[in-house]
Amino acid sequence: MGDQPPMDDQPTISTHVLDTELGQPAAGVMVRLYGPDDRLAGEATTDGDGRVRRLLGEPLTVGEYRIEFELDAAFFRRAVLTFRVADIGRSYHVPLLLAPYSIASYRGS
């Protein structure tokens, strides 16, 4: 354990939720991350800036991850994004952009 770097120095998965209708961050959104084994790998609520800076509570591994956003919006109730991690030497940032009748995401940096 003493040979491993602190979690803050390890690659992770982060997100940022933005409410494009209001033009501001979406604070208080519950976010859950599931790892390659379909096991819960982290969960958090977005902060006042709409961010979760470190969603992954364990070392990053190669495989398919799933992020679930509990939106509690009038039309969209939940958004689920599935993505593949191929390079465990870098962090992954997966933002979510919300509007009343659309959702978008992209691979952030």
N, C-alpha and C positions, 0 to 999 in steps of 0.2 A: 504494500500500500504506500510506503514511503517513496517508492520509485515512480509513482504515477503523478503527473501534473495535476494541480487543482482543477476541478470541473470548469472554473471560469476560463481556463486556458485551453480547453478542449473544444473541438468543433461541435456545434449544436444546431438545433432547429429553432428558428424564431419566426414571429409573425407580427403583422401590423394591420389592424382593421380600421378602415376609413369609411365614414358615412359621406358619400359624395353628394347626397341631396342637401345635407346641412353644411357641407364643406368643412368637416371637423373630424377628429378621431372618434372612434366608437369605443368609449370606455365601458367597462363592466361586462364584456362579452366573455362567457365561459368557453374555453378552448381545451379540447382533449386531443392528445397525440397517441396514436397506436403504432407500435413498432412492427418489424417484419414478421414477428410471431403472432401478430394480432392481439398482443397484450398491451394494456395501458402503459405508456412509456413516459407520460407526463400530463399534467393538467394545470391550468392557471386561468385567472381572469385578467383581461386586458386592463392596463393601468390607465391613468388619466390622459396619456398620449395615445391610447389605443394599441399599445404594444405589449407583447410578451417577449422579452429579450432572451430568455433561455427556457424553452418549453421542454426540452429533453433532459430528463433527470438521470441519465446513464450514458455510457459511451456510445457514440454514433457507430452504427454498423451498416454494412451494405444490405440493401433490400428495399422493399416497398413499405412506405409509411402512409398513414392516413390521419388527416387533421379534421376534426369535427368542430364546427362553430355553432353554438346555441344562440340563435339570433333574436328570437322573441319579437320579430318584426310583424307587421300587419299581414304581409303576403308570404315571405320566406321565413320559415321557422328554424331551419337548420341548413347549413352548407357543409358538404363533405368533399374534401380534396384528397386525392390519392396521388402520390408521386414516388419516384424511384431515386434512391441515394446510391450513387455508383462510386463516388470519391469521398472517402471518410477523412480525408485530409483538409477538407474545407467545410465551412458552415453553410447551412441552407436557410434562406429567408423566403417565406411564402406569405406574401401579403394578400389581403382580401379587400376588395372595393365593393361597397354596398350602395345600391340605389333602390327606390321603392319596388321596381319590377325588373331589376337586373343585378347580377353578381359577376364579378370578374376577378381573376387572379393572374399572377405571373411569377416567374422565378426572379426574385429580387437579389440584391447583392449586399 
